[in-house]
């Protein structure tokens, strides 16, 4: 699966949004501060429903290094595939306002 990546905010260098066909899919960013300082997080934020359904999780995770964060792209893609399959199977939209 190929995502289009962009910076979440102009001028950021460690915070990225993934899109597929113009649709927001998820985010990968480096934590700067707090107890998780320096770690990377990923989340499938384009799926606001279905997270409670069996077989859809995990929809987020953490990585300790930049190299592991790059591998998290695969985890994000897998989560997105599971979420879309759930939507197709149930006929329910991924997010409020979606048409399914």
N, C-alpha and C positions, 0 to 999 in steps of 0.2 A: 504494500500500500504506500502510495506517495502522498505526502502532505505538502502543502504550501506553508512555509514558515515565515513569520514576521515578528519583529520586536513588539512586545506587549505595549510598551510606551516608547516614544521617541527618545533616543539617547541611552536606552538601557542596553546592556551587553550580556546579561545573564538571566533574561526573562523573555521567554518566547511563547507565542501562540501558534498552534497547529490548526490548519483549515483543510477541508476537503470540499472541492467544488464550491468554494465561497462560504461554506458552513463552518462555524466554530466547532472544533473537535476537542481540544485540550490545551494544556499549558505545561511547560517545563521551566523551572526557575531555580536559581541558586539562592539559598537563604543567606542573608547578610545581617547577622545579629542574632542574639538570643542563644539558647542552648543548642540549637541546630545550625549554628553559624558554619557556613562552608559546605553544608550538604545540599543536595539537589532534590527537588520534589517534582513529581509528575502527577497530573490528574486528568481524567477524561471528563472535562467540564461540559461538553456538549450533550451529555446524557444526564438529564435532570430527573428522569424517571427510569424505572426498571432496576435501579440499584438494589432493590430488595428482592429481586427475582433470583431464583437459583440459577447458577451458571453464568451470571453476568459479572460478578466481582472477581478480582479486585479492579476498582476504578481509579485507584491512586497508589502511590508508593514513594519510596525514598531511595536515593543513591548517595553513597559517600564521596564519590569522585566524579570528575568530569567524564572520564571514560565510561563509568557505570551509567551516568546520565545519558550518554549517547545510546547505550543499550536500552535505556528506559523508553526510547522512541519506539522500540519494538513492543514493549509492554503497553504503551499507549495505543499503538495500532491494534494490538490484540483486544484490548478493552473496547475500543471503538467497534471492532468487528462483532464482538459478543453483544454489545448494546444494540447494534443495527439488527442482528439476528433475533434478539429478543423482541424488538419492535415489529419485525416482519412476522414473527411467530404469533404474537399476541394481537397484532393490529393496533397496538397502542403507540402514541407518539413518544419520541425520545424526550421531548421537552414540552412544557405547556405552550399551546399555540401552534405546535406542529400539526401537520395533517396526517402524520403516520407514515 
